[in-house]
Amino acid sequence: MANATWGRSLATTTAPAGPVGDESIPRAAQPPGLVPSELPRAGCPINPRPRNMPEFRAACAVALGAPVKEYPACQVMPGMQVYHNGRFLEVTQTLREPHHFPVHVELWLEGHGIVSARVADLEAPLYCLA
């Protein structure tokens, strides 16, 4: 007996009736608050992922187990410990450009006998001790 699909392209066969793909998973089987496209990221220990992964890893190594959190430069305040040039330095002063639309933040850092200034874009990622 001959196969009925022999000689026909599988692309011309009709799709099965009903939902397919992620829609075929019953809603009760999905974890609450997650959409199917986020399921692979749920196992990631860092969520959301840092924007500068090499600097984040270096900051974590220097922190020796203390939690490190990413902040945009515009949210850094005096008293925070910011990772800069291989060590965490305390922010003693912040200065935002005085124009109507500031474009950068200047941070004055102190610690370990070092005094330095760092100029950062408003949204530049800075890694601080949490």
N, C-alpha and C positions, 0 to 999 in steps of 0.2 A: 504494500500500500504506500502511496506517495505522500510525502509530507506536504501539508497545505501551505506552509510558509516558504517552501523551497522556491527560489527564484524571485522572491519579493524582498524589497529593502525593509529592514526593521524600522527605519525612520518613517515609513508610511503607515505603520500600524497605529491604531488609535490608542490614546492614553487610557489607562484604567479609570473607571468611574470613581469619583470621590476624591478626597484630599490626598496629596502626595507630598513627599519631602518632610520638612519640619512640621507642616500642618497636619500630618498624619499622626503625630504624637499627641495623645490625649493631654489636655491641659493639666489634669490631676497628676500626671507623671512628671511634669516639669517642676523644678524647684521654684518656689515662689520668688518673685522679684527678678528673675533672670529671663532673658529672651534667648532663643536657641543660638543666636550668633555669639552670645557672651559665654556660653557654657565652656568652651576650651580655656578661656581666661580665668574662670572661677578657680582653677587650681594654681594660678599664679600667686605667689606670696606677696608680691608688690602690685597693688591694684589701686589706682592707675599707675602705670609704669613711669619712672623718672624720665625726664627729657634728655638728660646727659648721664647715661648709664655708667661710663668709666669714672666720672667724677663722683657719682653717687656711691659706687663700690669703694672708691678710695676713702670717701668720708665715713662709710660704714666700718672700714678696716681701722681707721684712726679712732673711731668712737668706742671701740672695744665692747660691743654689745649694747651700748646705749641706743635708743631709737633715734633715727635720723629722718627728718621730714623735709620735703621740698616746699619752698615758698617762692612766689614771684618777688623780685627785688623790691617792688613797691609796698609789700606787706611786712618787710623786715623792720623791726623796731629796736631802739636802744635796749641793751640788756640781753639780747639774743646771742647765742654762740653760733657763728657762721664758719663753715669750712672754707679756708683760703690758704693756698700754697702749702698743703700738706698738714695743716693743723687747724684746730678750732680756735678762733679769736672772738673776743667779745665786741659787739657793736657798741661803741660809746656815743656815736652821734650819726644821724642821718640828715642828708641835705637833698631836698628835691629841687630841681631847677625851677627858679621863680617865675618862669613864663606862664602864660595862661594854659598852655598845653605842655606839661613837662615831658621831656623825652628821656631823661636818665635820672638815676638816683646815685648819690655819692655816699659811701659808707666809710666811716672812720672806725678802724679796727685796732684793738690793743690786746696784748697777751704774750706770754713767753718772752718778754723783753722786746717785743716787736710792736711798732706803731706803723700802720699802713692805711692807705685809702684805696677803695675799690670803686670804680665807676661802672655801673651796670645799667643795662636797658631796663625799662620798667617791668617787663615781663621775663627778664632773664632768670633762669632757675638758680636759686641759692639753696644750699643744703645746710640745715640748722639742727642742733640737738633739740629734740622734742621736749 
